[in-house]
Amino acid sequence: MKKHISVLLAVIFLLLTFSAGAAALPLHSGTSRLNAQFRDGAVNGGYDYAAFSPVKGEDDTTKYPLLVWLHGRQSGAFPRAQLQRYEFSNWASDEYQARFANAGGCFLFAPRESRSGNNDWDSSYCATLKRTIDAYIAENAAHIDTDRIYIAGYSTGGSMTWDMLTSYPDFFAAGMPLAAIYQPGTTVKMDKLKDVSLWIFTSDRDPYLINETADVRPTFNYIAGISGNKAGLRMTSFSEAFFADGSKKTEYQNGKTVVADDAEHYIWEAVTYDMFMADGVTPYVCATTIGADGKTLDLRLPGNGVISWLSMQSRSNEKPDQNLNFLQKLRLLFERFFAMLREFFGGRLK
């Protein structure tokens, strides 16, 4: 009986996948093919970038959200390094695009900082980065919902995420700083974030978070106290940092492979896998997520991964526009139902 259910749902899922259009590839296509869906661009006086468009043909009138992804230190050394080092192109897959329940897709925008020697972001670059983002939005004005501009970044990109949020708090609907080396630091800056949705990610044993400026908990607690948007505030802490397949970052030392000294800093893959392990069902291990009230949140399919959370964030006071067409809604329903069945039967449905 389980086998019959699995086969039936798989067939329906495939049919709906093909019906939804060819704007994205399945996740199992692999990183190289997913990366190939991004196009390269550059802004005069700004940065070069790689970007993915969810637009499904000339007749598509949907307004999609936009997610800006900021790489970490030394990850802008060559074109597309910001894609190759973080598996960010997972979000361009058909499965992940379908999870954006407010539109059935999302623009993905990954600029590259190539000016400094270590390809580090810096707060002095905020105006240049904003100019780059604005130019891309203007180019795609017919399809980008400016009430749903999101920004996320890892390590020094996480610090730059804070800088961009505090510099332009009325521009972004949500931000996700991951393992940020520095936090906003002052109440003057944090006060600007009282209406911004935030999901903060940190590692309890991160070797780079060595001082009060780097400790995210005081920042989270302060913003939680002043927030007028408490439902949009979360923090995830990792007691250990694992990749989605359960492994840890390794390096070669003294003739053997060992766990890397900075392995506990590598939490970015949790986000690029939507807070689920590589099987797509198991919630990410060694991670505890709390809300503004300090209570633990249970992250399970459907509806509580990073993408589902982003889908609910908008600068508008209204609920996000539920403008999925019938096939998109039906496909999303079956995807979530199938995931629930897999979880219920212990992942034995194939």
C-alpha positions in Angstrom: 0.0 0.0 0.0 2.8 2.4 0.9 4.5 1.7 -2.4 1.3 2.4 -4.4 0.8 5.7 -2.6 4.4 6.6 -3.2 4.3 5.9 -6.9 1.0 7.7 -7.3 2.2 10.8 -5.6 5.5 10.7 -7.4 3.7 10.6 -10.8 1.4 13.5 -9.9 4.4 15.5 -8.6 6.3 15.0 -11.9 3.3 16.0 -13.9 2.8 19.1 -11.9 6.5 19.9 -12.1 6.4 19.8 -15.9 3.2 21.8 -16.0 4.6 24.5 -13.8 7.0 25.7 -16.5 10.7 25.3 -17.2 12.1 28.3 -15.2 14.0 26.0 -12.9 15.6 22.5 -12.7 15.1 19.8 -10.1 17.4 19.9 -7.2 19.0 16.5 -8.2 20.2 18.2 -11.4 23.3 19.1 -9.5 25.1 22.3 -8.6 26.7 22.9 -12.0 23.4 22.8 -13.9 21.6 24.9 -11.3 24.5 27.5 -11.4 24.0 27.6 -15.2 20.5 29.0 -14.7 22.1 32.2 -13.3 23.1 35.0 -15.7 26.0 37.3 -15.1 25.7 41.0 -15.0 27.5 44.2 -13.8 26.5 47.7 -12.8 28.5 50.7 -13.8 29.8 52.2 -10.6 28.6 49.1 -8.7 29.4 45.4 -8.5 29.2 42.5 -10.9 26.7 39.7 -9.9 25.1 36.4 -10.8 21.3 36.4 -10.8 18.4 34.0 -11.3 15.0 35.0 -12.7 11.8 33.0 -11.9 9.9 34.7 -14.7 8.1 32.0 -16.7 7.8 33.5 -20.2 6.5 36.7 -21.7 2.9 36.2 -20.5 4.0 35.9 -16.8 2.7 39.0 -14.9 3.6 37.7 -11.4 5.4 40.0 -9.0 8.1 38.0 -7.4 10.2 38.7 -4.2 14.0 39.3 -4.5 16.6 37.7 -2.2 20.1 39.3 -2.1 22.8 36.8 -1.0 26.2 38.2 0.3 29.2 35.9 0.3 31.8 35.6 3.0 35.5 36.5 3.1 37.6 35.5 0.1 34.5 34.2 -1.7 34.5 36.9 -4.3 38.0 36.1 -5.7 36.7 35.1 -9.1 33.4 35.4 -11.0 30.7 33.0 -9.6 32.8 32.0 -6.6 29.8 33.3 -4.6 27.7 30.6 -6.1 30.1 27.7 -6.2 31.1 28.0 -2.5 27.7 28.0 -0.9 25.3 25.9 -2.9 23.1 29.0 -3.0 21.9 27.8 -6.4 19.8 25.2 -4.5 17.3 28.0 -4.3 17.0 28.1 -8.0 15.8 24.5 -8.1 12.2 23.8 -9.1 11.4 22.3 -5.6 12.7 25.3 -3.7 11.2 27.9 -6.0 7.8 26.3 -5.5 8.1 26.8 -1.8 7.7 30.6 -2.2 4.0 30.3 -1.5 3.3 34.0 -2.2 4.5 33.8 -5.8 5.7 30.4 -6.7 9.2 31.7 -7.2 11.8 34.3 -6.2 14.6 36.3 -7.9 18.0 35.4 -6.5 20.8 38.0 -6.6 24.4 37.3 -5.6 26.7 40.3 -6.0 30.5 39.9 -5.8 32.8 42.1 -3.7 36.1 42.0 -5.7 37.7 45.3 -4.8 39.4 44.5 -1.5 42.3 42.1 -1.2 40.3 39.5 0.8 37.0 40.2 -1.1 35.6 41.4 2.2 32.4 43.4 2.5 32.7 46.6 4.5 30.2 49.1 5.8 31.7 51.8 3.6 30.5 49.8 0.6 26.8 50.1 1.5 26.0 52.8 -1.0 27.7 50.9 -3.8 25.9 47.7 -3.0 22.6 49.6 -2.8 23.2 51.1 -6.2 23.8 47.6 -7.6 20.6 46.3 -6.2 18.6 49.3 -7.3 19.9 48.9 -10.9 18.9 45.2 -11.0 15.4 46.0 -9.6 15.0 48.8 -12.2 15.9 46.3 -14.9 13.3 43.9 -13.7 10.7 46.4 -12.4 7.8 44.6 -14.1 8.4 41.4 -12.1 9.9 42.4 -8.7 7.7 43.1 -5.7 9.5 46.0 -3.9 7.6 45.2 -0.7 9.4 41.9 -0.5 13.1 42.6 -0.9 15.1 40.2 1.4 18.9 40.1 2.2 21.0 37.4 3.7 24.7 37.0 4.1 27.3 34.7 5.7 30.3 35.6 7.9 31.5 39.0 6.7 28.5 38.9 4.4 26.4 38.5 7.6 28.0 41.6 9.0 27.3 43.4 5.8 23.7 42.2 6.0 23.5 44.1 9.4 25.1 47.1 7.8 22.6 47.2 4.9 19.6 46.6 7.2 20.6 49.4 9.5 21.4 51.7 6.6 18.2 51.0 4.7 15.7 49.7 7.2 12.7 50.9 5.1 14.0 49.1 2.0 14.2 45.5 3.1 11.3 43.4 4.3 13.5 40.8 6.0 17.1 40.0 6.8 19.1 36.9 7.6 22.6 37.4 9.1 24.5 34.1 9.2 27.5 33.7 11.5 28.1 37.5 11.3 31.5 38.5 12.5 30.1 41.7 13.9 26.7 42.8 15.1 25.1 46.3 14.8 26.7 47.2 18.1 24.8 50.3 19.1 21.2 50.9 20.3 21.0 53.7 17.7 21.5 51.2 14.9 19.3 48.4 16.5 16.4 50.8 17.0 16.2 51.1 13.3 15.3 47.4 13.0 12.2 47.4 15.2 9.9 46.8 12.2 12.2 44.6 10.1 11.7 40.8 10.1 14.9 39.0 11.1 16.1 35.4 11.3 19.5 35.4 12.9 21.8 32.3 12.7 24.7 31.7 15.1 27.0 28.9 16.2 27.6 28.4 19.9 31.2 27.3 19.3 32.1 29.7 16.4 35.8 30.5 16.7 35.4 33.9 15.1 32.8 35.2 17.6 35.2 36.1 20.3 34.0 39.3 21.8 30.9 41.2 22.8 30.6 42.9 19.4 30.4 39.5 17.8 27.9 37.9 20.3 24.5 38.0 18.6 22.4 37.2 21.7 22.4 40.7 23.2 21.4 42.0 19.8 18.6 39.5 19.5 17.3 40.2 23.0 17.4 44.0 22.5 15.6 43.8 19.2 13.0 41.4 20.6 12.3 43.9 23.4 11.6 46.8 21.0 10.2 44.9 18.0 6.9 45.9 16.6 7.1 42.8 14.4 7.7 40.0 17.0 6.1 37.4 14.8 8.8 38.0 12.2 11.7 37.6 14.6 13.7 34.3 15.1 17.1 33.2 16.1 18.7 29.8 15.4 21.7 28.6 17.4 23.8 25.6 16.4 25.4 23.5 19.2 27.5 21.9 16.4 28.0 22.9 12.8 27.2 20.2 10.3 26.7 20.1 6.5 23.4 18.8 5.2 24.8 15.3 4.7 25.9 15.1 8.4 29.6 15.7 7.7 31.8 18.5 9.1 34.3 20.7 7.3 37.7 19.0 7.1 41.2 20.0 6.2 44.5 18.3 5.6 46.9 18.6 8.6 50.2 16.8 9.3 49.5 14.1 6.7 45.9 13.3 7.6 42.4 14.6 7.2 41.0 16.2 10.3 38.0 18.4 11.3 38.9 21.9 10.4 39.7 24.4 13.1 37.0 26.7 11.8 34.4 24.0 11.2 32.0 25.5 13.7 31.7 28.6 11.6 30.3 26.8 8.7 26.5 27.1 9.2 25.6 28.5 5.8 24.5 25.2 4.4 21.6 25.0 6.9 20.1 28.0 5.1 20.9 26.8 1.5 19.1 23.6 2.4 16.1 25.5 3.8 16.8 24.2 7.4 16.4 20.6 6.5 19.1 17.9 6.1 20.0 16.5 2.7 16.9 14.1 2.6 14.7 17.2 2.5 12.6 16.0 5.5 14.7 15.8 8.6 15.0 19.1 10.5 18.5 20.4 10.6 20.5 18.7 13.4 22.0 20.4 16.4 19.9 23.5 15.8 17.6 25.3 18.2 15.3 28.1 17.0 13.5 30.5 19.3 11.0 33.3 18.7 10.9 36.8 20.1 9.3 35.4 23.3 12.3 33.0 23.8 10.2 29.9 23.2 11.5 27.1 21.0 9.9 26.8 17.6 9.4 23.4 15.9 10.7 23.6 12.4 9.0 20.9 10.4 7.5 20.6 6.9 5.3 22.0 5.7 5.5 25.7 6.2 8.4 26.4 8.6 11.6 26.3 6.7 13.5 29.5 5.8 11.7 29.9 2.5 8.3 29.5 4.0 9.2 32.1 6.6 10.5 34.5 4.0 7.3 34.0 2.0 5.3 35.6 4.9 7.5 38.7 5.2 6.4 41.9 3.5 6.9 45.6 4.1 3.2 45.9 3.5 0.8 45.6 6.4 -1.3 43.3 4.3 -0.8 39.6 4.0 1.5 38.6 1.2 -0.1 38.3 -2.2 -1.3 34.8 -2.7 -1.2 34.9 -6.5 -0.3 31.3 -7.3 -2.2 29.8 -10.2 -4.1 26.6 -9.8 -1.4 24.3 -10.9 1.2 26.0 -8.7 -1.1 25.7 -5.7 -1.9 22.0 -6.4 1.7 21.2 -7.0 2.8 22.8 -3.7 0.0 21.0 -1.9 1.2 17.6 -3.2 4.8 18.4 -2.5 4.0 19.2 1.1 1.7 16.2 1.5 4.3 13.9 0.1 7.0 15.3 2.4 4.7 14.7 5.4 4.1 11.1 4.4 7.8 10.5 4.0 8.3 11.9 7.5 5.4 9.9 9.0 6.8 6.6 7.5 10.3 7.4 8.7 11.7 8.3 5.3 11.0 4.8 3.9 8.8 6.0 1.0 11.0 6.2 -2.2 
